[in-house]
Amino acid sequence: MALDKQQKLEIIKKFGANENDTGSPAVQIALLTARIKYLTEHFKEHPKDFHSRRGLLKLVGQRRKLLRYLKEHNFEDYKRVVTELGLKG
């Protein structure tokens, strides 16, 4: 797994309403982004790892759905998450 417990707690603290808020879309998007960044670096070293590439594509799709949901339901959080994570640049 890409993230250790401490890194996850930092992301949850930064994007969540409190330290137990792991289900909000903003936290989920931030955690998915961290995993996507890790896998992207992994593929630079292992370009033929097609099984993990499929997992990466699933993560990207899941993040896209969560971003669409957040944009429709809470635009202010959407703008904050996109700018802090550097998405849609």
C-alpha positions, -999 to 999 in steps of 0.1 A, spaced: 0 0 0 12 35 -8 2 54 23 12 46 58 -12 54 87 5 87 96 1 100 60 -36 91 60 -42 108 93 -25 140 80 -47 140 48 -79 133 69 -69 161 93 -63 185 64 -95 178 43 -119 164 69 -143 182 92 -127 163 121 -102 135 127 -129 108 123 -143 123 90 -131 96 66 -162 94 44 -166 129 31 -160 133 -6 -131 158 0 -112 133 21 -119 104 -3 -106 125 -32 -75 135 -13 -67 99 -4 -74 87 -39 -51 114 -53 -23 103 -30 -27 67 -42 -28 78 -78 5 98 -73 21 68 -57 11 45 -86 22 70 -112 57 69 -97 56 31 -95 50 29 -133 81 50 -140 101 21 -125 78 -8 -136 63 2 -170 50 -34 -178 29 -37 -146 -4 -39 -164 -23 -54 -135 -16 -24 -113 -23 -1 -143 -59 -14 -144 -62 -6 -107 -49 29 -114 -75 35 -141 -102 24 -116 -89 48 -90 -89 77 -115 -125 69 -125 -136 67 -89 -120 101 -82 -136 116 -113 -171 105 -100 -164 119 -65 -152 152 -80 -184 154 -101 -205 148 -70 -187 173 -50 -190 199 -77 -227 195 -79 -234 194 -42 -208 217 -26 -190 239 -50 -169 257 -24 -154 225 -12 -148 214 -48 -128 246 -55 -108 242 -23 -100 205 -30 -91 211 -66 -67 240 -58 -50 223 -28 -45 191 -47 -34 208 -79 -61 190 -100 -75 202 -134 -45 224 -140 
